[in-house]
Amino acid sequence: MQKKIDAGTQFFQSQPLFSREDIERFITEYEKHSGESAKKMLKMSIIGVLPLHDLTVMPILKTLPGLFIPKELEERMGTAQKK
């Protein structure tokens, strides 16, 4: 992230984030590396979105570098799919 800030990036796009904690960590990292407020960062960021429609894609997604799917989300999807 710091290299991008130093190079004058115009915006960030994150990997898909599936939890509030992941979004907060993304914001904290930006503030730490840039020394600027999260308010500015949120104006220049696209938080990755990836709709998860069923569990069949989960094994593939788990192999992607930089993508973290919380266990709780996977469990909730499994419960919902059984209904």
N, C-alpha and C positions, 0 to 999 in steps of 0.2 A: 504494500500500500504506500509506503514512504517513497519508493521510486516513482510511483505514479504522481504523487503529490508534488515532488520535486520537479517532475517533467511538465507540470502545469495541466494536469488532467482537467477536463471539463465536467466529467461525471463518473460515477462508479456504478457498476452493476454487480450485485452479489450473486453468489450461487443461490439456489433456492433455499430459503430459510423456513423452517417448519415450527419454530417455537419462539415465544417472546424472549427467552433467554438468549437465543442465537442472534436475534435482532439487536438486543441490548449490547451484546458483545461486539457486534459489527460497529455500532455507534461509538462504543467506548474505545475501540481500536482506532477509529478515525480521529477522535479527539486527542488520543495519546500521541499519534504520529503527526497530526497537523497543527496541534495547538489551537485549533479553532473550535467553535461551538458546534454541537450536533445540529442546531437549527440550520446552519448553512449547509451542512452535509446532507440533511434530509431534502433540501431543495435541489441538490445535484446528485441524488442517488436513485437507483431503481433496485428495489429489493426483489430478488429473484422469486418468481412464482412458478410452481409446478403442480398443477392439479393431480391428485392421486385418486384415480377412479376405481382401482381394485388392487388386490394383493399380488396379482400375477406379474406386475412390473417391479415389485419390491426387490427380488433377487438381483435384477439387472442394475437398479439404481444404487444398491449397496456397494457395487463394485466401482462406482464412479469416484475418482479422486476429488476430495474437497466437499463432497456431499454427505451430510450427516442427517439421518432420519431417526428421530428419537424413538426409542423402544415403545414408549407409551402411545405414540401415534400409530405405530404398526399394530399394537394390541387393540386399540380402538377400532381400527379398520377391520381387523379380523373379527371382532365382535359384531360390528355393523354388517359385515358381509354374510354372517351366519343367519341373520334375521330374515 
